[in-house]
Amino acid sequence: MRLAHDADLFIAEASDRRQSSDAPPARPGARMHLSAHDAGTAAQAAGARRLLLTHFWPGNDREASQREAAEVFDGEILLADEGLRIDLP
């Protein structure tokens, strides 16, 4: 996580297909998407101050994703939504 070291805002997708029973199965091989837990782990390892979860799978519970990320990330967790504006230092 050297690239994101001490980032003010760590932006990570949190598609997490496991939340949706009707999501098509993931292709075998390399993982293409993160869970909110994965995103929180990466942000914590980078020492980020805030985490913005984005790219949610349709129908996923965004608040559940936020709680999952909070299990491993102790900074502020934001949820992307249309029209969201975030001030940067």
N, C-alpha and C positions, 0 to 999 in steps of 0.2 A: 504494500500500500504506500510505497514511497511517493508515487505521483500525487496522491491525495493527502499526504501528510499534513496534519494541522489545518485541513480545509475548514473554512467557515460553513460552507454548505456542500454536503456530499449528496449527489443526486444518483439514485439507483432505481432501476426497474424492479418491480416486485410482482411479477405475473402470477406466480404460485398456482399452477394448474390443479394442485391437490384440493383446493377449496371448492372446485366445481366438478360435480359428478358427471356432467355432460361434456366436459372438455375432451377433445381428442387426445389419445395417448401421445406422450412425447416420443420422439424418434430415439432409437437406441444410439448410444455413442456419447459424444460430448454434450454436456448440458447447455441449453441455449438461454434459459431463464432462471432468475433467482427467486427465492422465497423472501418474504419480509425478514425472516430470521437470518438468511444469508446476507441480505443488505445491511442489517443491523450489525452483524458480525464484522463485515468489511469496514463500515463506518467507525466502529469502535477501535478496530485495529489501526485505522488511519489517524485516530485521535481527532476526528471531526467534531465540530461543535453542534452542528445541526444535520439532520438527515431528511431528505425529501424523497418519499416513496412515490414512484410513478409507474405508468404502464401496467395498470391493473387489468387482470383478466376480466372480461365482461361478467357481471354478476357477483364478483368477489366482494366480500365484506371488508371494506377498507378499514373500519375500526378494529376488526380482528387482526388485520395485517399490522396495524399500528401497535396493538398490544404484543404481537409476536416479535416485532422489532425491538420493543421496549424491554423484552426479556434479556437482551444482550447489548443494547445501546443505551447509555445513560444520558445522552443529550436530548435536545428538543427534536421531536419527530413531526414532520409536516406531511400532509397528504396532497398530492397533486390533484388539481381539478381545473376545469375550464375557466379561464380568466384569472387564475391565481397570479398574484404579483408578489414578489419577494424582494425586499430591499437588501442590497449587499453593501458591506462596509467599503 
